[in-house]
Amino acid sequence: MHPLQFKHAVDAALTEDLSLGDRTTDSIFTDEKGSAKIISREEAVVAGLPVAAYVFAQVDDGVDFKPACTDGDLIKPGDVVATIDGSVASILKGERTALNFLQRMSGVATLTRQAIQEVVGTKARIVDTRKTTPGLRVLEKYAVRVGGGENHRFNLADMVMIKDNHIEGAGSITAAVERVRKHVGFPVKIEVEAATLPQVQEALDCGVDVIMLDNMNSEDMTAAVGLVNGRALVEASGGITAGRLGEVAQTGVDLISLGYLTHRYRALDLSLKLNV
């Protein structure tokens, strides 16, 4: 992930914290040097180390941030995630912002890895959605990839996704697809949401690339996969909990999209310990 992808998010976070300075740190420290360690308090998949490094570089380019592991590594309680050397004041000023990114991105990566473990042995791939924290989508979707998942569309221009309200407004799946094809070129993939087996058949008759099975039970998903028979990718979505992942994967779907990966994750418990 290139720094240009997350520069705006980091700059905004640092402005939020430091726009008026640090009254505490600036009152206690001047040019003292020291070192610190970021330590994990639990088992997790780490993600966000390049972002944390960038945070400290923006605070003070003299701070030396050294990762002790790599994004995607499984870490355990007590493991050192990174060491930081340099100005004590600069380390303390960057501490919270760096940890905020690391904790949240690691939480997403960990949740994604757990989801993938539930579908091992099937062909189902775990993908994310656009249900992301405003302004942090690029970071959360990167964390999904670090955890072993895949990204669905990043924004509304990435592909065509015809959902229930589009269908309602156009009058039918067929009408919506026909309108879309008048405005987009052949390289653009078309996905259609289907809530019933007749809708799956209609989407199939339209020759779409992906059919999303919306809030279907497992029996209907299995029937839909058989109906499609490889003529389009089949995506399961809506109301799929961690406990149901294995069952959904066994239906034969190609993709399982999970909004909870990026809006219900728990931040990793990390701490920064300073040595002067």
N, C-alpha and C positions, 0 to 999 in steps of 0.2 A: 504494500500500500504506500503510495507516494505521499509525502507530506502535504502537497497541494490539495489532496483530497480531504485532509482533516485540519488544515491550517485555520480555517474560519472558525471551526468549533472550538479549537484550543484558544485562539485569540479571544473569542467571546467569553470563554470560561475564565481566563486570566483577568480580563477586564472586569468581570463580575466580582472577582475576589480582590484585585489589587489596584483598581482605578484610583483609589484614595490612599494607597500605601498600606503598610502593615504597622499599625501603632505599637503592637506588642514587640515584634521582632526588631523593629527599628529603634526601639527604646533600650533594648538589652544588648544587641550585638552591633559591631562595626565591621572589623576586618578579620574576625576569628575564622580559622579553617577547621574543618571537621569531616567526618564521614558518617554515613547512615546505611542501614540495610532495610529493604522492604521484605517483610516476612509473611508467609502465608499461615493462617490459623486453621486451615481446613484443606481437604482434598478437592482439587478442582483442575480444570483445564485453563491454563493461563492465556490471556489475549490482551493486547494493547501495549506491549512493551515499546514499540516504536513511537507510540503516542506519548507515553510517559517520558521517554527520552526527549521528545520534542518540547514538552512542557518545560522541563528544566533548562533546555537550551534557550528557550524564549525568555525565561527569567534571568538567566546568566549563562552566556556561552562559555564561561570558564568552569562550569560544573561538569564533572565527568560521570556520566551515567553508564554503568556497566551491567547489562543483563546477565543473570546467572543461569538462565534457561532461555528457551525459545518459544515464541507463540505456538500454541498447539501442544506443548508438553503437559503431562499430567504432574501436578505438584501435590505434595502432602503437607500436613501440619508441621510447622517448624522449618520448612524449606525456605531458603533465601531466594527471592525472586530477582533482586538486583541490588547492587551496591552503588552508592553515590558519594563522590568526593568533591570537596570544594568549599565555597563560602557557606558558613553555617546559616547566615541570614537568607541566602538564596535557596538553600535546601528547604528551609522552613517555609519560605514563601511559595515554593512550588509543590509542597507536600500534598495538600488537600486536593488540588486540581489534578495532579498526576494520579493520586489514589482513586479519585472519583472515576476517571476514565478506566483505569486498570480493573477496578472492582466490578464495574458494570459490564465491561466487555468480557471479562472472564466469566461473569455470571451467564451471559448469553452463550458463550462457547461451551460452558459446562452443561447447560441445559440441552444444547444441541447434541452434544456427545451422548448424553443419556437417552435422548430420543432415538438416535441412530442404533444404539445397542438393543433397543426394543424391536427393531425390524431386521436384525441380522438373519441371514438365511433366506430372505425374500428379495424380490427385485425392486421393492419400493425405495424411492429416494426421498429424503427429508428436505423440504424447501421452506423458505421463510415467506413472509408477506410484506405488505406496505404498512402494517400496524407497528410502526416504529416511533421512537421518541422524536418529536419535531426537532429538526436541526442535527440529529445524531444518526440519521439513517445509514450513511456511508460507514460509520463505525460499527453499528450494530450488525449490519449485513456482512461486514468483514469478519466480525466475531463469529457469525454463523458459519462462514467458510472455514475459519480456524477450527471450529468444533467438528468439522467434517460434513456439514450440510451444504446445500446449494442455494443460490439466490434466485428467487422469482423476479419479476420485473422490478426495476429500481424506481421507475417513475411511470407516469401515465402515457409516455410516448414510446416506451420500450416495445410494446406489443399491443395488440387489440385484445381486450377482455370484455366480452359482452355478458353483463350480469343481469339480474332479475329486473332492475329498474330500466335498463336499456331495452330489454325484451318487452316489458310492459309499455314503454313509451312508443316503441316501433310497431307493436301489435303482435309480433311473433319472432321466434328465433330466425326464421327464414328471411323475414323482412329486414331485420337488423343486420344480418350477414350480407344481404344484397346491398344495403346502403353503404356498409363498410367497404365492400369491394369496389365501389365506385370512387372511393377516396384514397385508398392505400394501395401501394404496389405489391407485387407478388412476394417480395422477400419478407414482408411483415407477417408474422404468425398470428393466427386468429384462435382465440380460446373462447369457449361458450360455457356458461354456467347452466347446468341442468339439474332440476330438482326431482324429476320423475323419469321413468323409463321411456315414455313417449317423447319427452324432450330430448333424451339421449339419442333416440332414433332420428329425430328431426335435425339435430346438430350433425349427426353422422351423414345424413342425406345432403347436408350443405357442404360437406367436404372440409370441415374445420380441422385444425391441427391438434387442438387439445380440448378435451371435454372435462369440465370440472363437475364432479358429483357433489352437489351441495346438500349437506346435512342428511345424507342417505343412511339408512341402516345397513348393516353388513350384508344382509341377504340381497338387498337391491343392488348394492355395489358389485357383488359377485355376478349378478345377472347382467349388470351394465357392462362389466369387463367382457363377459361372453358375447354380448351383443356387438360391442365395438370390434372385438376379435383382431386387435392389432392395427386397425385402420386409422387410429388416432391415439395420441397419448391420453391416458386417463388419470385424472387428478382427484384425490379425495380431499374434501375441505369442509370445515364447519363443524364445530362441536366435538372435535377429536381431542380427547384427553390423553395424558401419558399412559393411563391404564388401558386404553383402548387401542393403542398403536399396533400392537402385535396382531390383534384381530383384524384391523383394517388392512394391514399389510398382506395378510393371508388371502384377502379377496382377489389379489392379483393386480391392484392398481400400480401405475408407474410412479406416481408422485403423491406425497402426502404433504399438504401445505399447513403449517402450524403458526398461527398468529401469536401464540403464547411464548414462542421463543424470544420475541423481542418486546413483549409488554407484560410478561408475568415472571420474568427471571428474578432471582435473588442475587444481590451483589455479593461478590466474594469477600470474605473477611480477611483483610490485609492490614498490616500495621507498619509504620516506619519508625525505626529506632535509631536515635542519633548518638554518635560517639564523638566527643570533642577531645 
